[in-house]
Amino acid sequence: MAQLNDKAVGAVLLAIGTFVFTYYSIWTLVIPFVDVEQPVRKLFPPQWFAIAIPVFLLVVGVTGIFGFLSFVMLQSGKKAAKKAT
Amino acid sequence: MTRAQKIGAGLAAAAGVWMLGMIGLLPLSEKVRAEVWPALPLVAAVSLGAYAFVNIGYNLLVFRECPEAYYELMQEIQEAKDDLRAKNVDVS
């Protein structure tokens, strides 16, 4: 049932999106003001990761996009050179 | 002003305010300036990504499948194929 499959994917995306948003917002905007001894802090990794993980993902993502772009452009350049000869 | 220009201007203004905060010209408490303020562009990027996910997911969930339109379309495709076949066009 393609309809159910689509709805399942949609529900998963929705859940991931809301979870990531709330978790990250609390991590960066709320946790710095919570004392170091409170048990809530145990739910969140150290602040260093709050910066490191998104930066890492962004770098990987941008590299992937540019890599794919250059790959496609090189291939089309090769094809044009082949056609010209 | 096009929409792209509006968004670009908004982004530039936000970047300017953020820079002011980073170099210390805004009255921020020490904890905010050291720990929260530098992370704000990342918060914006992550929120944008999460918003995209939520938007796509929600629309996938509420998208109504229209069986009547599906049958009608299949019928029209069949009629078109018969029509073309009658005119000696090679369709599957």
Backbone of each chain as nested JSON, in Angstrom:
{
  "chains": [
    {"id": "A", "residues": [
      {"number": 1, "name": "MET", "atoms": {"N": [0.845, -1.195, 0.0], "CA": [0.0, 0.0, 0.0], "C": [0.876, 1.239, 0.0]}},
      {"number": 2, "name": "ALA", "atoms": {"N": [0.992, 1.86, -1.161], "CA": [1.861, 3.025, -1.263], "C": [1.405, 4.135, -0.334]}},
      {"number": 3, "name": "GLN", "atoms": {"N": [0.112, 4.216, -0.121], "CA": [-0.402, 5.298, 0.724], "C": [0.091, 5.14, 2.149]}},
      {"number": 4, "name": "LEU", "atoms": {"N": [-0.01, 3.901, 2.684], "CA": [0.434, 3.677, 4.052], "C": [1.936, 3.903, 4.175]}},
      {"number": 5, "name": "ASN", "atoms": {"N": [2.664, 3.463, 3.143], "CA": [4.108, 3.651, 3.194], "C": [4.468, 5.13, 3.246]}},
      {"number": 6, "name": "ASP", "atoms": {"N": [3.78, 5.932, 2.415], "CA": [4.034, 7.366, 2.432], "C": [3.71, 7.961, 3.783]}},
      {"number": 7, "name": "LYS", "atoms": {"N": [2.574, 7.534, 4.343], "CA": [2.197, 8.107, 5.631], "C": [3.209, 7.723, 6.705]}},
      {"number": 8, "name": "ALA", "atoms": {"N": [3.716, 6.482, 6.616], "CA": [4.694, 6.07, 7.621], "C": [5.953, 6.918, 7.518]}},
      {"number": 9, "name": "VAL", "atoms": {"N": [6.436, 7.117, 6.276], "CA": [7.615, 7.966, 6.083], "C": [7.357, 9.361, 6.617]}},
      {"number": 10, "name": "GLY", "atoms": {"N": [6.158, 9.894, 6.309], "CA": [5.814, 11.23, 6.788], "C": [5.821, 11.31, 8.301]}},
      {"number": 11, "name": "ALA", "atoms": {"N": [5.24, 10.294, 8.952], "CA": [5.211, 10.31, 10.411], "C": [6.614, 10.258, 10.989]}},
      {"number": 12, "name": "VAL", "atoms": {"N": [7.478, 9.421, 10.365], "CA": [8.849, 9.316, 10.869], "C": [9.579, 10.646, 10.721]}},
      {"number": 13, "name": "LEU", "atoms": {"N": [9.432, 11.272, 9.558], "CA": [10.087, 12.567, 9.349], "C": [9.595, 13.588, 10.358]}},
      {"number": 14, "name": "LEU", "atoms": {"N": [8.29, 13.611, 10.572], "CA": [7.716, 14.561, 11.519], "C": [8.297, 14.346, 12.907]}},
      {"number": 15, "name": "ALA", "atoms": {"N": [8.354, 13.057, 13.327], "CA": [8.87, 12.76, 14.662], "C": [10.331, 13.185, 14.787]}},
      {"number": 16, "name": "ILE", "atoms": {"N": [11.137, 12.844, 13.774], "CA": [12.552, 13.205, 13.831], "C": [12.71, 14.721, 13.9]}},
      {"number": 17, "name": "GLY", "atoms": {"N": [11.937, 15.425, 13.06], "CA": [12.057, 16.878, 13.022], "C": [11.731, 17.51, 14.354]}},
      {"number": 18, "name": "THR", "atoms": {"N": [10.588, 17.125, 14.951], "CA": [10.223, 17.743, 16.221], "C": [11.214, 17.365, 17.313]}},
      {"number": 19, "name": "PHE", "atoms": {"N": [11.637, 16.091, 17.332], "CA": [12.563, 15.68, 18.381], "C": [13.858, 16.455, 18.287]}},
      {"number": 20, "name": "VAL", "atoms": {"N": [14.434, 16.53, 17.058], "CA": [15.71, 17.235, 16.881], "C": [15.572, 18.687, 17.298]}},
      {"number": 21, "name": "PHE", "atoms": {"N": [14.448, 19.325, 16.905], "CA": [14.29, 20.741, 17.211], "C": [14.238, 20.971, 18.72]}},
      {"number": 22, "name": "THR", "atoms": {"N": [13.354, 20.218, 19.413], "CA": [13.218, 20.463, 20.847], "C": [14.5, 20.105, 21.587]}},
      {"number": 23, "name": "TYR", "atoms": {"N": [15.083, 18.933, 21.263], "CA": [16.301, 18.512, 21.957], "C": [17.415, 19.532, 21.771]}},
      {"number": 24, "name": "TYR", "atoms": {"N": [17.634, 19.96, 20.527], "CA": [18.741, 20.877, 20.276], "C": [18.484, 22.236, 20.897]}},
      {"number": 25, "name": "SER", "atoms": {"N": [17.222, 22.696, 20.859], "CA": [16.928, 23.993, 21.46], "C": [17.205, 23.968, 22.952]}},
      {"number": 26, "name": "ILE", "atoms": {"N": [16.733, 22.907, 23.622], "CA": [17.001, 22.819, 25.056], "C": [18.5, 22.727, 25.297]}},
      {"number": 27, "name": "TRP", "atoms": {"N": [19.183, 21.925, 24.477], "CA": [20.618, 21.699, 24.667], "C": [21.393, 23.009, 24.619]}},
      {"number": 28, "name": "THR", "atoms": {"N": [21.089, 23.851, 23.616], "CA": [21.897, 25.05, 23.458], "C": [21.375, 26.231, 24.254]}},
      {"number": 29, "name": "LEU", "atoms": {"N": [20.045, 26.327, 24.447], "CA": [19.505, 27.547, 25.03], "C": [19.167, 27.419, 26.509]}},
      {"number": 30, "name": "VAL", "atoms": {"N": [18.966, 26.212, 27.019], "CA": [18.513, 26.056, 28.398], "C": [19.603, 25.487, 29.297]}},
      {"number": 31, "name": "ILE", "atoms": {"N": [20.296, 24.455, 28.782], "CA": [21.242, 23.732, 29.629], "C": [22.358, 24.626, 30.183]}},
      {"number": 32, "name": "PRO", "atoms": {"N": [22.881, 25.611, 29.403], "CA": [23.951, 26.437, 29.997], "C": [23.558, 27.108, 31.298]}},
      {"number": 33, "name": "PHE", "atoms": {"N": [22.258, 27.305, 31.522], "CA": [21.845, 27.983, 32.744], "C": [21.518, 27.019, 33.859]}},
      {"number": 34, "name": "VAL", "atoms": {"N": [21.657, 25.719, 33.613], "CA": [21.355, 24.714, 34.64], "C": [22.654, 24.378, 35.367]}},
      {"number": 35, "name": "ASP", "atoms": {"N": [22.585, 24.256, 36.688], "CA": [23.784, 23.963, 37.464], "C": [24.393, 22.632, 37.056]}},
      {"number": 36, "name": "VAL", "atoms": {"N": [25.694, 22.537, 37.282], "CA": [26.41, 21.367, 36.783], "C": [25.99, 20.115, 37.51]}},
      {"number": 37, "name": "GLU", "atoms": {"N": [25.42, 20.259, 38.752], "CA": [25.15, 19.052, 39.528], "C": [23.764, 18.5, 39.274]}},
      {"number": 38, "name": "GLN", "atoms": {"N": [22.859, 19.313, 38.679], "CA": [21.48, 18.853, 38.517], "C": [21.417, 17.594, 37.646]}},
      {"number": 39, "name": "PRO", "atoms": {"N": [20.497, 16.657, 37.963], "CA": [20.434, 15.406, 37.2], "C": [20.011, 15.602, 35.75]}},
      {"number": 40, "name": "VAL", "atoms": {"N": [19.325, 16.754, 35.444], "CA": [18.884, 16.95, 34.059], "C": [20.074, 16.976, 33.114]}},
      {"number": 41, "name": "ARG", "atoms": {"N": [21.212, 17.49, 33.622], "CA": [22.397, 17.599, 32.775], "C": [22.845, 16.246, 32.246]}},
      {"number": 42, "name": "LYS", "atoms": {"N": [22.508, 15.158, 33.006], "CA": [22.973, 13.846, 32.565], "C": [22.316, 13.431, 31.265]}},
      {"number": 43, "name": "LEU", "atoms": {"N": [21.116, 14.041, 30.955], "CA": [20.428, 13.634, 29.73], "C": [21.11, 14.192, 28.493]}},
      {"number": 44, "name": "PHE", "atoms": {"N": [21.951, 15.222, 28.651], "CA": [22.53, 15.885, 27.498], "C": [24.039, 15.745, 27.531]}},
      {"number": 45, "name": "PRO", "atoms": {"N": [24.651, 15.466, 26.371], "CA": [26.116, 15.409, 26.329], "C": [26.718, 16.779, 26.593]}},
      {"number": 46, "name": "PRO", "atoms": {"N": [28.034, 16.87, 26.797], "CA": [28.665, 18.173, 27.047], "C": [28.411, 19.164, 25.919]}},
      {"number": 47, "name": "GLN", "atoms": {"N": [28.491, 20.447, 26.242], "CA": [28.155, 21.497, 25.279], "C": [29.024, 21.433, 24.043]}},
      {"number": 48, "name": "TRP", "atoms": {"N": [30.266, 20.907, 24.196], "CA": [31.152, 20.843, 23.042], "C": [30.469, 20.144, 21.874]}},
      {"number": 49, "name": "PHE", "atoms": {"N": [29.695, 19.059, 22.194], "CA": [29.045, 18.306, 21.123], "C": [27.914, 19.086, 20.482]}},
      {"number": 50, "name": "ALA", "atoms": {"N": [27.331, 20.031, 21.26], "CA": [26.233, 20.811, 20.684], "C": [26.723, 21.635, 19.514]}},
      {"number": 51, "name": "ILE", "atoms": {"N": [28.019, 22.019, 19.528], "CA": [28.594, 22.741, 18.4], "C": [29.191, 21.762, 17.406]}},
      {"number": 52, "name": "ALA", "atoms": {"N": [29.85, 20.708, 17.921], "CA": [30.634, 19.848, 17.033], "C": [29.745, 19.068, 16.076]}},
      {"number": 53, "name": "ILE", "atoms": {"N": [28.654, 18.497, 16.587], "CA": [27.842, 17.614, 15.73], "C": [27.231, 18.364, 14.555]}},
      {"number": 54, "name": "PRO", "atoms": {"N": [26.562, 19.521, 14.745], "CA": [26.02, 20.217, 13.572], "C": [27.108, 20.687, 12.62]}},
      {"number": 55, "name": "VAL", "atoms": {"N": [28.23, 21.18, 13.16], "CA": [29.301, 21.645, 12.283], "C": [29.823, 20.49, 11.448]}},
      {"number": 56, "name": "PHE", "atoms": {"N": [30.019, 19.342, 12.086], "CA": [30.511, 18.174, 11.353], "C": [29.543, 17.776, 10.25]}},
      {"number": 57, "name": "LEU", "atoms": {"N": [28.248, 17.722, 10.613], "CA": [27.254, 17.325, 9.613], "C": [27.197, 18.328, 8.475]}},
      {"number": 58, "name": "LEU", "atoms": {"N": [27.307, 19.628, 8.799], "CA": [27.282, 20.645, 7.754], "C": [28.474, 20.475, 6.82]}},
      {"number": 59, "name": "VAL", "atoms": {"N": [29.66, 20.263, 7.396], "CA": [30.855, 20.114, 6.56], "C": [30.702, 18.905, 5.649]}},
      {"number": 60, "name": "VAL", "atoms": {"N": [30.262, 17.78, 6.231], "CA": [30.071, 16.573, 5.407], "C": [29.042, 16.834, 4.313]}},
      {"number": 61, "name": "GLY", "atoms": {"N": [27.929, 17.483, 4.681], "CA": [26.879, 17.736, 3.707], "C": [27.335, 18.636, 2.575]}},
      {"number": 62, "name": "VAL", "atoms": {"N": [27.993, 19.752, 2.923], "CA": [28.439, 20.689, 1.889], "C": [29.495, 20.035, 1.01]}},
      {"number": 63, "name": "THR", "atoms": {"N": [30.415, 19.28, 1.638], "CA": [31.422, 18.569, 0.839], "C": [30.758, 17.597, -0.12]}},
      {"number": 64, "name": "GLY", "atoms": {"N": [29.749, 16.859, 0.393], "CA": [29.054, 15.921, -0.473], "C": [28.382, 16.617, -1.65]}},
      {"number": 65, "name": "ILE", "atoms": {"N": [27.737, 17.759, -1.365], "CA": [27.05, 18.466, -2.441], "C": [28.041, 18.958, -3.482]}},
      {"number": 66, "name": "PHE", "atoms": {"N": [29.13, 19.587, -3.024], "CA": [30.103, 20.093, -3.989], "C": [30.793, 18.948, -4.728]}},
      {"number": 67, "name": "GLY", "atoms": {"N": [31.052, 17.863, -4.021], "CA": [31.663, 16.72, -4.679], "C": [30.773, 16.167, -5.769]}},
      {"number": 68, "name": "PHE", "atoms": {"N": [29.485, 16.013, -5.445], "CA": [28.549, 15.517, -6.452], "C": [28.477, 16.46, -7.642]}},
      {"number": 69, "name": "LEU", "atoms": {"N": [28.439, 17.779, -7.34], "CA": [28.38, 18.773, -8.415], "C": [29.59, 18.662, -9.329]}},
      {"number": 70, "name": "SER", "atoms": {"N": [30.8, 18.595, -8.715], "CA": [32.005, 18.524, -9.54], "C": [32.043, 17.216, -10.311]}},
      {"number": 71, "name": "PHE", "atoms": {"N": [31.582, 16.125, -9.684], "CA": [31.567, 14.844, -10.402], "C": [30.697, 14.937, -11.647]}},
      {"number": 72, "name": "VAL", "atoms": {"N": [29.497, 15.492, -11.486], "CA": [28.579, 15.605, -12.619], "C": [29.163, 16.511, -13.692]}},
      {"number": 73, "name": "MET", "atoms": {"N": [29.784, 17.615, -13.265], "CA": [30.338, 18.543, -14.255], "C": [31.513, 17.918, -15.0]}},
      {"number": 74, "name": "LEU", "atoms": {"N": [32.351, 17.173, -14.27], "CA": [33.484, 16.516, -14.935], "C": [32.98, 15.51, -15.957]}},
      {"number": 75, "name": "GLN", "atoms": {"N": [31.946, 14.744, -15.555], "CA": [31.427, 13.737, -16.485], "C": [30.877, 14.38, -17.741]}},
      {"number": 76, "name": "SER", "atoms": {"N": [30.105, 15.466, -17.564], "CA": [29.514, 16.096, -18.74], "C": [30.599, 16.736, -19.584]}},
      {"number": 77, "name": "GLY", "atoms": {"N": [31.684, 17.21, -18.94], "CA": [32.802, 17.749, -19.697], "C": [33.479, 16.67, -20.527]}},
      {"number": 78, "name": "LYS", "atoms": {"N": [33.633, 15.493, -19.905], "CA": [34.239, 14.371, -20.646], "C": [33.382, 14.007, -21.84]}},
      {"number": 79, "name": "LYS", "atoms": {"N": [32.055, 13.992, -21.636], "CA": [31.157, 13.617, -22.732], "C": [31.273, 14.628, -23.868]}},
      {"number": 80, "name": "ALA", "atoms": {"N": [31.318, 15.916, -23.511], "CA": [31.419, 16.937, -24.55], "C": [32.736, 16.792, -25.302]}},
      {"number": 81, "name": "ALA", "atoms": {"N": [33.828, 16.479, -24.563], "CA": [35.121, 16.311, -25.237], "C": [35.074, 15.112, -26.173]}},
      {"number": 82, "name": "LYS", "atoms": {"N": [34.416, 14.032, -25.729], "CA": [34.327, 12.835, -26.586], "C": [33.558, 13.147, -27.853]}},
      {"number": 83, "name": "LYS", "atoms": {"N": [32.484, 13.901, -27.692], "CA": [31.659, 14.207, -28.868], "C": [32.442, 15.065, -29.847]}},
      {"number": 84, "name": "ALA", "atoms": {"N": [33.279, 15.961, -29.328], "CA": [33.976, 16.896, -30.2], "C": [35.026, 16.172, -31.037]}},
      {"number": 85, "name": "THR", "atoms": {"N": [35.672, 15.125, -30.437], "CA": [36.758, 14.461, -31.186], "C": [36.188, 13.679, -32.364]}}
    ]},
    {"id": "B", "residues": [
      {"number": 1, "name": "MET", "atoms": {"N": [11.01, 44.75, -4.483], "CA": [12.008, 43.881, -3.852], "C": [11.549, 42.443, -3.979]}},
      {"number": 2, "name": "THR", "atoms": {"N": [12.371, 41.623, -4.564], "CA": [11.977, 40.222, -4.716], "C": [12.072, 39.518, -3.37]}},
      {"number": 3, "name": "ARG", "atoms": {"N": [11.504, 38.292, -3.376], "CA": [11.496, 37.538, -2.124], "C": [12.915, 37.182, -1.699]}},
      {"number": 4, "name": "ALA", "atoms": {"N": [13.756, 36.849, -2.717], "CA": [15.14, 36.493, -2.398], "C": [15.858, 37.674, -1.754]}},
      {"number": 5, "name": "GLN", "atoms": {"N": [15.597, 38.881, -2.283], "CA": [16.245, 40.053, -1.698], "C": [15.78, 40.271, -0.276]}},
      {"number": 6, "name": "LYS", "atoms": {"N": [14.483, 40.056, -0.025], "CA": [13.98, 40.23, 1.338], "C": [14.66, 39.268, 2.293]}},
      {"number": 7, "name": "ILE", "atoms": {"N": [14.727, 37.988, 1.876], "CA": [15.366, 36.987, 2.749], "C": [16.831, 37.33, 2.967]}},
      {"number": 8, "name": "GLY", "atoms": {"N": [17.513, 37.741, 1.861], "CA": [18.923, 38.108, 1.986], "C": [19.116, 39.272, 2.941]}},
      {"number": 9, "name": "ALA", "atoms": {"N": [18.225, 40.267, 2.837], "CA": [18.349, 41.422, 3.735], "C": [18.125, 41.003, 5.186]}},
      {"number": 10, "name": "GLY", "atoms": {"N": [17.107, 40.153, 5.413], "CA": [16.872, 39.672, 6.776], "C": [18.057, 38.922, 7.324]}},
      {"number": 11, "name": "LEU", "atoms": {"N": [18.642, 38.039, 6.491], "CA": [19.812, 37.277, 6.935], "C": [20.973, 38.203, 7.257]}},
      {"number": 12, "name": "ALA", "atoms": {"N": [21.187, 39.206, 6.388], "CA": [22.301, 40.133, 6.62], "C": [22.1, 40.891, 7.922]}},
      {"number": 13, "name": "ALA", "atoms": {"N": [20.855, 41.324, 8.188], "CA": [20.583, 42.054, 9.429], "C": [20.844, 41.165, 10.643]}},
      {"number": 14, "name": "ALA", "atoms": {"N": [20.341, 39.912, 10.578], "CA": [20.561, 38.997, 11.706], "C": [22.052, 38.746, 11.906]}},
      {"number": 15, "name": "ALA", "atoms": {"N": [22.794, 38.567, 10.792], "CA": [24.237, 38.341, 10.903], "C": [24.913, 39.547, 11.541]}},
      {"number": 16, "name": "GLY", "atoms": {"N": [24.454, 40.759, 11.155], "CA": [25.036, 41.963, 11.74], "C": [24.819, 42.031, 13.242]}},
      {"number": 17, "name": "VAL", "atoms": {"N": [23.594, 41.758, 13.664], "CA": [23.294, 41.777, 15.1], "C": [24.142, 40.729, 15.829]}},
      {"number": 18, "name": "TRP", "atoms": {"N": [24.269, 39.552, 15.229], "CA": [25.055, 38.492, 15.863], "C": [26.509, 38.897, 15.997]}},
      {"number": 19, "name": "MET", "atoms": {"N": [27.064, 39.532, 14.94], "CA": [28.45, 39.999, 14.999], "C": [28.636, 41.017, 16.107]}},
      {"number": 20, "name": "LEU", "atoms": {"N": [27.66, 41.953, 16.222], "CA": [27.743, 42.94, 17.29], "C": [27.824, 42.258, 18.649]}},
      {"number": 21, "name": "GLY", "atoms": {"N": [26.969, 41.231, 18.816], "CA": [27.011, 40.515, 20.082], "C": [28.344, 39.829, 20.311]}},
      {"number": 22, "name": "MET", "atoms": {"N": [28.926, 39.272, 19.235], "CA": [30.186, 38.548, 19.392], "C": [31.322, 39.475, 19.773]}},
      {"number": 23, "name": "ILE", "atoms": {"N": [31.351, 40.707, 19.213], "CA": [32.477, 41.58, 19.549], "C": [32.2, 42.361, 20.81]}},
      {"number": 24, "name": "GLY", "atoms": {"N": [31.042, 42.16, 21.425], "CA": [30.84, 42.705, 22.763], "C": [30.121, 44.022, 22.827]}},
      {"number": 25, "name": "LEU", "atoms": {"N": [29.503, 44.478, 21.72], "CA": [28.856, 45.786, 21.759], "C": [27.442, 45.725, 22.315]}},
      {"number": 26, "name": "LEU", "atoms": {"N": [26.89, 44.511, 22.514], "CA": [25.531, 44.405, 23.042], "C": [25.58, 44.099, 24.531]}},
      {"number": 27, "name": "PRO", "atoms": {"N": [24.612, 44.6, 25.292], "CA": [24.613, 44.336, 26.734], "C": [24.142, 42.922, 27.058]}},
      {"number": 28, "name": "LEU", "atoms": {"N": [25.05, 41.945, 26.902], "CA": [24.685, 40.566, 27.221], "C": [25.337, 40.161, 28.527]}},
      {"number": 29, "name": "SER", "atoms": {"N": [24.623, 39.301, 29.274], "CA": [25.248, 38.777, 30.485], "C": [26.418, 37.891, 30.088]}},
      {"number": 30, "name": "GLU", "atoms": {"N": [27.368, 37.721, 30.997], "CA": [28.611, 37.028, 30.641], "C": [28.34, 35.61, 30.187]}},
      {"number": 31, "name": "LYS", "atoms": {"N": [27.443, 34.923, 30.903], "CA": [27.167, 33.519, 30.543], "C": [26.553, 33.442, 29.148]}},
      {"number": 32, "name": "VAL", "atoms": {"N": [25.608, 34.341, 28.853], "CA": [24.971, 34.305, 27.541], "C": [26.01, 34.554, 26.46]}},
      {"number": 33, "name": "ARG", "atoms": {"N": [26.879, 35.551, 26.69], "CA": [27.839, 35.913, 25.653], "C": [28.83, 34.779, 25.401]}},
      {"number": 34, "name": "ALA", "atoms": {"N": [29.192, 34.062, 26.462], "CA": [30.227, 33.034, 26.302], "C": [29.647, 31.725, 25.78]}},
      {"number": 35, "name": "GLU", "atoms": {"N": [28.448, 31.353, 26.225], "CA": [27.99, 29.994, 25.924], "C": [26.843, 29.947, 24.939]}},
      {"number": 36, "name": "VAL", "atoms": {"N": [25.897, 30.885, 25.014], "CA": [24.687, 30.751, 24.192], "C": [24.849, 31.48, 22.866]}},
      {"number": 37, "name": "TRP", "atoms": {"N": [25.408, 32.715, 22.922], "CA": [25.417, 33.547, 21.723], "C": [26.19, 32.927, 20.556]}},
      {"number": 38, "name": "PRO", "atoms": {"N": [27.389, 32.332, 20.788], "CA": [28.131, 31.794, 19.631], "C": [27.396, 30.667, 18.94]}},
      {"number": 39, "name": "ALA", "atoms": {"N": [26.478, 30.01, 19.648], "CA": [25.801, 28.866, 19.035], "C": [24.589, 29.266, 18.218]}},
      {"number": 40, "name": "LEU", "atoms": {"N": [24.219, 30.56, 18.247], "CA": [22.961, 30.945, 17.613], "C": [22.886, 30.65, 16.113]}},
      {"number": 41, "name": "PRO", "atoms": {"N": [23.933, 30.876, 15.306], "CA": [23.804, 30.511, 13.878], "C": [23.552, 29.021, 13.688]}},
      {"number": 42, "name": "LEU", "atoms": {"N": [24.184, 28.193, 14.533], "CA": [23.938, 26.755, 14.422], "C": [22.506, 26.432, 14.809]}},
      {"number": 43, "name": "VAL", "atoms": {"N": [21.996, 27.101, 15.841], "CA": [20.595, 26.892, 16.222], "C": [19.69, 27.222, 15.054]}},
      {"number": 44, "name": "ALA", "atoms": {"N": [20.014, 28.328, 14.349], "CA": [19.199, 28.707, 13.191], "C": [19.266, 27.647, 12.107]}},
      {"number": 45, "name": "ALA", "atoms": {"N": [20.475, 27.137, 11.814], "CA": [20.613, 26.135, 10.759], "C": [19.881, 24.851, 11.125]}},
      {"number": 46, "name": "VAL", "atoms": {"N": [20.051, 24.396, 12.377], "CA": [19.384, 23.165, 12.801], "C": [17.874, 23.343, 12.777]}},
      {"number": 47, "name": "SER", "atoms": {"N": [17.405, 24.526, 13.212], "CA": [15.964, 24.762, 13.212], "C": [15.417, 24.759, 11.799]}},
      {"number": 48, "name": "LEU", "atoms": {"N": [16.168, 25.343, 10.846], "CA": [15.735, 25.328, 9.455], "C": [15.607, 23.904, 8.95]}},
      {"number": 49, "name": "GLY", "atoms": {"N": [16.609, 23.064, 9.257], "CA": [16.547, 21.674, 8.832], "C": [15.372, 20.944, 9.453]}},
      {"number": 50, "name": "ALA", "atoms": {"N": [15.174, 21.158, 10.759], "CA": [14.065, 20.492, 11.446], "C": [12.735, 20.964, 10.88]}},
      {"number": 51, "name": "TYR", "atoms": {"N": [12.625, 22.258, 10.564], "CA": [11.387, 22.774, 9.989], "C": [11.101, 22.112, 8.653]}},
      {"number": 52, "name": "ALA", "atoms": {"N": [12.148, 21.934, 7.83], "CA": [11.961, 21.271, 6.543], "C": [11.451, 19.85, 6.733]}},
      {"number": 53, "name": "PHE", "atoms": {"N": [12.075, 19.122, 7.684], "CA": [11.635, 17.758, 7.964], "C": [10.166, 17.737, 8.365]}},
      {"number": 54, "name": "VAL", "atoms": {"N": [9.813, 18.617, 9.317], "CA": [8.444, 18.617, 9.838], "C": [7.457, 18.949, 8.729]}},
      {"number": 55, "name": "ASN", "atoms": {"N": [7.813, 19.927, 7.878], "CA": [6.934, 20.323, 6.793], "C": [6.672, 19.167, 5.843]}},
      {"number": 56, "name": "ILE", "atoms": {"N": [7.747, 18.51, 5.402], "CA": [7.593, 17.396, 4.479], "C": [6.81, 16.263, 5.133]}},
      {"number": 57, "name": "GLY", "atoms": {"N": [7.185, 15.93, 6.36], "CA": [6.523, 14.825, 7.043], "C": [5.038, 15.076, 7.221]}},
      {"number": 58, "name": "TYR", "atoms": {"N": [4.699, 16.301, 7.664], "CA": [3.298, 16.619, 7.896], "C": [2.503, 16.542, 6.598]}},
      {"number": 59, "name": "ASN", "atoms": {"N": [3.065, 17.103, 5.523], "CA": [2.334, 17.082, 4.259], "C": [2.196, 15.676, 3.72]}},
      {"number": 60, "name": "LEU", "atoms": {"N": [3.206, 14.837, 3.948], "CA": [3.072, 13.435, 3.547], "C": [1.933, 12.769, 4.31]}},
      {"number": 61, "name": "LEU", "atoms": {"N": [1.807, 13.117, 5.603], "CA": [0.785, 12.488, 6.419], "C": [-0.619, 12.868, 5.978]}},
      {"number": 62, "name": "VAL", "atoms": {"N": [-0.843, 14.161, 5.679], "CA": [-2.203, 14.62, 5.453], "C": [-2.583, 14.609, 3.987]}},
      {"number": 63, "name": "PHE", "atoms": {"N": [-1.667, 14.136, 3.119], "CA": [-1.986, 14.183, 1.691], "C": [-3.065, 13.157, 1.392]}},
      {"number": 64, "name": "ARG", "atoms": {"N": [-4.176, 13.652, 0.835], "CA": [-5.275, 12.743, 0.533], "C": [-5.04, 12.072, -0.816]}},
      {"number": 65, "name": "GLU", "atoms": {"N": [-5.144, 10.772, -0.808], "CA": [-5.111, 10.078, -2.085], "C": [-6.515, 10.118, -2.678]}},
      {"number": 66, "name": "CYS", "atoms": {"N": [-6.643, 10.384, -3.97], "CA": [-7.957, 10.535, -4.586], "C": [-8.209, 9.346, -5.497]}},
      {"number": 67, "name": "PRO", "atoms": {"N": [-8.913, 8.31, -5.043], "CA": [-9.106, 7.126, -5.896], "C": [-9.931, 7.439, -7.142]}},
      {"number": 68, "name": "GLU", "atoms": {"N": [-10.908, 8.367, -7.0], "CA": [-11.735, 8.676, -8.17], "C": [-10.88, 9.286, -9.271]}},
      {"number": 69, "name": "ALA", "atoms": {"N": [-9.995, 10.2, -8.895], "CA": [-9.14, 10.819, -9.912], "C": [-8.223, 9.779, -10.532]}},
      {"number": 70, "name": "TYR", "atoms": {"N": [-7.785, 8.8, -9.711], "CA": [-6.895, 7.755, -10.233], "C": [-7.611, 6.944, -11.306]}},
      {"number": 71, "name": "TYR", "atoms": {"N": [-8.839, 6.484, -10.988], "CA": [-9.57, 5.669, -11.974], "C": [-9.868, 6.469, -13.217]}},
      {"number": 72, "name": "GLU", "atoms": {"N": [-10.277, 7.728, -13.012], "CA": [-10.601, 8.562, -14.165], "C": [-9.371, 8.734, -15.049]}},
      {"number": 73, "name": "LEU", "atoms": {"N": [-8.215, 8.938, -14.406], "CA": [-6.991, 9.115, -15.177], "C": [-6.631, 7.845, -15.93]}},
      {"number": 74, "name": "MET", "atoms": {"N": [-6.749, 6.684, -15.27], "CA": [-6.429, 5.432, -15.95], "C": [-7.342, 5.225, -17.151]}},
      {"number": 75, "name": "GLN", "atoms": {"N": [-8.611, 5.591, -16.983], "CA": [-9.547, 5.442, -18.089], "C": [-9.166, 6.366, -19.245]}},
      {"number": 76, "name": "GLU", "atoms": {"N": [-8.8, 7.601, -18.912], "CA": [-8.418, 8.519, -19.971], "C": [-7.185, 8.035, -20.696]}},
      {"number": 77, "name": "ILE", "atoms": {"N": [-6.245, 7.452, -19.941], "CA": [-5.036, 6.917, -20.572], "C": [-5.424, 5.801, -21.535]}},
      {"number": 78, "name": "GLN", "atoms": {"N": [-6.346, 4.931, -21.086], "CA": [-6.775, 3.83, -21.946], "C": [-7.428, 4.359, -23.217]}},
      {"number": 79, "name": "GLU", "atoms": {"N": [-8.317, 5.341, -23.081], "CA": [-8.978, 5.915, -24.256], "C": [-7.964, 6.525, -25.199]}},
      {"number": 80, "name": "ALA", "atoms": {"N": [-6.988, 7.234, -24.629], "CA": [-5.992, 7.865, -25.493], "C": [-5.194, 6.811, -26.241]}},
      {"number": 81, "name": "LYS", "atoms": {"N": [-4.855, 5.717, -25.525], "CA": [-4.084, 4.657, -26.187], "C": [-4.889, 4.048, -27.327]}},
      {"number": 82, "name": "ASP", "atoms": {"N": [-6.189, 3.755, -27.075], "CA": [-7.016, 3.174, -28.14], "C": [-7.098, 4.105, -29.323]}},
      {"number": 83, "name": "ASP", "atoms": {"N": [-7.26, 5.384, -29.0], "CA": [-7.37, 6.375, -30.052], "C": [-6.111, 6.392, -30.927]}},
      {"number": 84, "name": "LEU", "atoms": {"N": [-4.957, 6.395, -30.264], "CA": [-3.706, 6.451, -31.002], "C": [-3.484, 5.154, -31.777]}},
      {"number": 85, "name": "ARG", "atoms": {"N": [-3.867, 4.036, -31.179], "CA": [-3.689, 2.767, -31.88], "C": [-4.509, 2.742, -33.154]}},
      {"number": 86, "name": "ALA", "atoms": {"N": [-5.715, 3.328, -33.072], "CA": [-6.572, 3.387, -34.258], "C": [-5.903, 4.201, -35.35]}},
      {"number": 87, "name": "LYS", "atoms": {"N": [-5.094, 5.189, -34.946], "CA": [-4.428, 6.011, -35.944], "C": [-3.063, 5.461, -36.271]}},
      {"number": 88, "name": "ASN", "atoms": {"N": [-2.816, 4.189, -35.936], "CA": [-1.559, 3.511, -36.3], "C": [-0.334, 4.099, -35.636]}},
      {"number": 89, "name": "VAL", "atoms": {"N": [-0.497, 4.599, -34.414], "CA": [0.678, 4.997, -33.639], "C": [0.997, 3.845, -32.68]}},
      {"number": 90, "name": "ASP", "atoms": {"N": [2.281, 3.519, -32.573], "CA": [2.684, 2.354, -31.808], "C": [2.725, 2.679, -30.322]}},
      {"number": 91, "name": "VAL", "atoms": {"N": [1.669, 2.283, -29.587], "CA": [1.709, 2.435, -28.125], "C": [1.673, 1.046, -27.507]}},
      {"number": 92, "name": "SER", "atoms": {"N": [2.161, 0.937, -26.265], "CA": [2.283, -0.377, -25.633], "C": [0.919, -1.008, -25.476]}}
    ]}
  ]
}
